[in-house]
Amino acid sequence: MRAFSHQPIHPTTNTSRTQWFATADNMLKPTPVLFDPEAFCEQGKVMDGWESRRRRKAGHDWSVVKLGMPGHVQGLEVDTAWFTGNQVPAVRVLAAEIDEDDDGWLGPRSPVLGVQGTAATDEEIEAAAARVASRRWVELLPVSPLRPGYVEDGGSVHRFAVARAAAARRATHLLVCSHPDGGIARLRAWGVVSRRFDDLAAAGRVDLLSVANGGRALGCSNAHYGTPRNLLRPGRGTNMGDGWETARNPRRPRVIVKDAASGLVHMPHARDWCVLRLGAVADAIDELTIDTHHFRGNYPESVLVEACDAPHATPAELLAGHDAPGGGDGGDGGGSGGGGGLWRELLPRTRLGPSAEHTFASDALRGGRVSHVRVTTMPDGGIMRVRAVGRAAAPMPAGDDGDELPAGDAIGAEAAPAWPPTVETP
């Protein structure tokens, strides 16, 4: 599951009714919530979140957030950290699919948007509210109570699962409603990115593993220092924490022995792996990149990449058998691992180097259609990015990608708010 309401996928707040004590864009920060008990400003206490002034007019406060990427929202996380007596008492979240290129649908951008100590005029709010109400929204989270932001026991974090019918709707924007006012420190929208197949097909050769194109990580053998979903991120990463790094493999040989014929280290059963899902079925992979950027003393000795054309295979089928003895490449050359015969070799076992992009053209790769790739590292270590460039030949089926949301709060629906936009039943 990917959080796509915060950086590095760059969401924005399109409008906010009031941001007197703290601006709405603070909700989208990727960093932990900060709190300095001695910090005050002209408006009052400095808070790291979105905090409106105490409301004295009819209605409630709200903000529109544009997702960093379009997709299906499957879970929401609302954190009230440090807002212990001034938190939003209850929150409601709706979603809509709006033309991604139409950033002017809410009207001219307010010059005070993102400026602390400001609030939109009544005329600006009325005009924006009319535009919001003209769109078709689906309710992701009914009005639900929030706890005060005491962080000691983790009680400030609220996690909500979105109903499957609502999650099935593609979304580009969220409408965050505070009932009636107060502070929210952080907002996260968890789900999967969804790019339209027609757009991918028209784009020609693209990285079909990129999260921007709908690539996903389905599972791995080890994610001690970093998760494989990082492999799909844009850019090359700022440090090792932005990649996928495993613990030191306990199966690695006590004494390292190099095979004279291949020049690779003999690693019987010492490997780690991850399975990645392309955003669309590729007619072939024309170019493959394994990037070990920042991994200088902890990069894998070598890598084996396999592929399959199984768009309808379940995550369980794709992840099966990899940890069985003999699964993966346990010797000195190539070899197919577990998975019930789904997999074929795309790139034979190949030596890697420290902090470098290793790019392989089509003449180094085995052809054929590809829906998933399995990356196996010998014996362990870190990779920053994996890129698989090809042309989209067929859409991947919609459905569960195998991720599970963390345990969350029960949704306690209350009465409908006084100002409802046009809400569709999913």
SVG drawing of the C-alpha trace seen along z (x, -y; Angstrom):
<svg xmlns="http://www.w3.org/2000/svg" viewBox="-28 -39 67 66">
<polyline fill="none" stroke="black" stroke-width="0.4" points="0.0,0.0 1.3,-3.4 0.7,-6.7 0.0,-9.1 -1.2,-12.1 2.2,-13.3 5.7,-13.8 7.6,-12.6 4.5,-12.5 3.9,-16.2 0.2,-16.8 -1.2,-20.3 -3.9,-22.0 -6.2,-23.7 -8.1,-25.8 -8.7,-26.1 -11.4,-28.1 -9.1,-29.3 -5.6,-28.7 -5.3,-31.1 -3.0,-29.3 -1.3,-26.9 -1.5,-26.4 -3.3,-23.4 -0.2,-22.3 1.4,-21.3 -0.9,-18.3 0.9,-16.9 4.5,-17.1 6.4,-13.7 8.2,-14.5 7.3,-13.6 5.2,-16.2 7.3,-18.7 6.3,-20.5 8.1,-23.2 6.3,-24.2 8.0,-27.5 7.3,-28.6 4.7,-31.3 3.9,-33.7 1.6,-36.7 -1.4,-34.3 -0.6,-32.3 0.9,-28.9 3.1,-27.5 1.6,-24.2 2.9,-21.8 -0.4,-21.0 -3.5,-22.7 -5.3,-24.7 -8.2,-27.0 -9.4,-29.7 -12.3,-29.1 -15.4,-29.2 -18.1,-31.8 -20.1,-31.4 -22.5,-28.8 -21.0,-25.7 -17.7,-24.0 -14.1,-24.3 -12.9,-22.4 -9.9,-22.0 -9.5,-20.5 -6.3,-18.4 -5.1,-17.3 -3.5,-13.9 0.0,-13.6 -1.1,-10.9 -4.6,-9.7 -5.6,-6.3 -7.8,-4.3 -7.9,-5.3 -8.1,-2.2 -7.3,-3.7 -7.0,-7.1 -4.7,-8.1 -5.5,-11.3 -3.0,-12.4 -3.9,-15.0 -0.4,-14.9 0.1,-17.7 -3.4,-19.1 -4.5,-18.1 -7.2,-20.7 -7.6,-22.1 -7.9,-19.1 -10.7,-18.7 -13.4,-16.8 -14.6,-15.0 -13.6,-14.6 -15.2,-13.6 -13.4,-12.9 -14.8,-12.7 -13.1,-12.0 -13.7,-13.0 -12.1,-12.4 -11.5,-15.8 -9.5,-16.5 -5.9,-16.3 -4.9,-19.2 -7.7,-21.5 -6.0,-23.3 -8.4,-26.2 -11.6,-24.4 -11.8,-26.1 -11.3,-29.5 -8.3,-31.8 -5.8,-30.8 -6.2,-32.9 -3.1,-35.0 -3.3,-34.2 -3.4,-30.4 -0.6,-28.9 -0.2,-32.1 -0.5,-31.8 -2.9,-34.1 -5.2,-34.4 -8.7,-33.3 -10.7,-33.4 -13.4,-36.1 -17.1,-35.1 -17.3,-35.8 -14.3,-33.6 -15.7,-30.8 -19.1,-31.0 -17.7,-30.8 -15.4,-27.9 -18.1,-26.0 -20.4,-26.3 -17.6,-24.9 -17.0,-22.0 -20.7,-21.2 -20.8,-21.1 -18.5,-18.1 -19.5,-14.5 -18.0,-13.2 -18.0,-9.8 -17.7,-9.5 -14.6,-7.7 -15.0,-8.4 -18.3,-9.5 -18.2,-12.0 -15.9,-10.2 -14.6,-11.3 -11.0,-12.1 -9.1,-11.8 -6.9,-14.5 -3.3,-14.4 -1.5,-12.8 1.4,-11.1 2.9,-9.1 0.8,-6.0 0.2,-6.6 -3.4,-7.6 -3.1,-10.6 -3.0,-8.4 -6.4,-7.4 -6.5,-4.8 -9.7,-4.1 -10.3,-1.5 -12.3,-2.7 -15.2,-0.5 -14.4,1.5 -17.2,-0.2 -15.7,-3.6 -12.1,-2.5 -13.1,-1.2 -13.6,-4.8 -10.6,-6.5 -9.8,-9.7 -7.7,-12.8 -8.9,-15.1 -10.0,-14.8 -12.4,-17.1 -11.3,-17.2 -14.1,-18.5 -13.4,-19.6 -16.4,-19.4 -16.5,-22.2 -13.0,-23.6 -9.6,-22.9 -6.3,-21.2 -5.1,-18.2 -1.4,-17.5 -1.0,-15.0 -3.2,-13.4 -2.3,-10.3 -4.3,-8.6 -3.2,-5.0 -3.9,-3.2 -2.7,-2.3 -1.9,-4.6 -4.0,-4.3 -3.0,-5.5 -5.4,-5.1 -4.2,-2.4 -5.0,-4.5 -2.6,-7.2 0.1,-4.5 -0.3,-3.0 -0.1,-6.4 3.1,-7.3 5.2,-4.7 8.3,-3.5 7.9,-4.2 9.1,-2.8 6.2,-0.5 7.5,0.2 7.4,-3.4 4.7,-4.2 3.7,-7.1 2.6,-4.5 0.9,-2.2 3.8,0.1 3.4,1.9 5.5,4.0 3.7,7.3 6.1,8.9 9.6,9.7 11.8,12.1 13.2,9.3 12.6,5.6 14.8,5.0 16.1,1.6 13.8,0.5 10.7,1.7 10.7,2.8 8.0,0.2 10.8,-2.3 12.3,-0.7 9.4,-2.3 9.8,-5.8 10.6,-8.8 14.2,-10.1 17.3,-8.3 16.8,-8.8 18.4,-11.1 20.0,-8.4 20.0,-4.7 16.7,-5.0 15.0,-5.6 15.7,-2.2 15.2,1.5 17.8,3.0 17.7,6.4 19.4,7.6 22.6,9.6 21.6,13.0 22.3,15.6 22.6,18.2 25.6,16.6 28.8,18.8 31.1,18.6 34.0,18.5 33.4,16.8 34.4,18.9 34.5,17.5 33.6,19.7 36.4,19.7 34.2,20.1 31.6,17.4 33.7,15.1 30.7,14.9 30.6,16.0 29.2,19.4 26.0,18.7 24.0,21.8 20.5,20.7 21.8,17.3 19.6,14.7 16.8,12.3 14.0,11.4 11.0,9.1 8.2,9.4 7.1,6.3 3.9,5.7 4.0,3.6 1.4,0.9 0.5,2.6 1.5,5.7 4.5,5.0 5.0,6.5 8.7,6.8 11.2,5.1 13.4,3.0 15.6,1.7 16.2,2.7 18.0,0.6 19.2,1.7 20.4,-1.3 22.6,-0.8 22.9,-4.6 24.1,-5.3 24.8,-1.7 28.6,-1.6 29.5,1.0 26.2,2.9 25.2,3.4 24.4,7.0 27.2,9.0 24.9,9.9 21.3,9.9 19.1,12.2 15.9,10.8 13.0,13.0 9.7,12.2 6.3,13.8 3.3,13.1 0.6,13.8 -1.6,10.7 -4.4,12.7 -2.2,14.6 -2.9,13.9 -0.3,12.4 -0.2,15.8 0.7,17.6 3.3,15.0 5.0,15.1 4.8,18.9 7.9,21.1 10.6,18.5 12.0,19.5 12.0,23.2 15.4,24.9 16.6,24.7 14.4,21.7 16.1,18.9 19.7,18.9 21.7,21.0 24.6,21.7 27.0,19.8 24.9,18.9 21.2,18.4 18.4,20.4 14.7,20.2 13.2,20.1 9.8,21.1 6.5,20.0 5.0,23.0 6.8,22.5 5.5,19.0 8.9,17.4 11.5,17.2 14.8,15.6 14.9,12.0 18.4,11.0 20.8,13.8 22.8,13.5 24.9,10.4 27.5,8.7 26.6,5.3 28.9,2.5 28.6,-0.2 26.5,-3.3 25.9,-3.0 23.2,-2.6 23.5,0.7 21.5,0.5 20.8,3.4 19.6,3.0 17.2,5.4 20.1,7.5 21.0,8.5 17.4,9.4 15.2,12.4 12.1,11.3 8.4,11.9 5.4,10.3 5.9,9.3 3.3,8.5 5.6,9.0 9.3,9.2 11.1,10.9 14.4,9.4 16.7,11.7 19.8,10.4 22.8,12.5 23.3,12.8 21.7,9.6 22.1,5.8 20.5,2.7 19.1,1.5 17.8,-2.0 15.7,-1.7 14.5,0.8 13.3,-0.5 11.7,1.6 11.1,-0.3 8.7,1.1 5.5,0.5 2.1,1.1 0.4,3.9 -2.6,4.7 -4.1,3.4 -3.5,5.1 -6.7,6.4 -8.2,4.3 -8.3,5.9 -6.6,6.5 -2.8,6.2 -2.3,8.2 -1.5,5.4 -3.3,5.1 -4.1,1.9 -2.8,1.7 -5.3,2.2 -7.4,-1.0 -10.2,-2.7 -13.8,-1.7 -15.8,-4.2 -18.4,-5.9 -20.9,-7.6 -22.8,-10.5 -25.5,-12.7 -24.8,-14.1 -23.1,-17.6 -25.0,-20.7 -23.2,-21.5 -23.1,-18.3 -21.5,-18.5 -23.1,-16.3 -22.4,-12.8 -22.7,-9.7 -23.5,-6.3 -20.6,-4.0"/>
</svg>
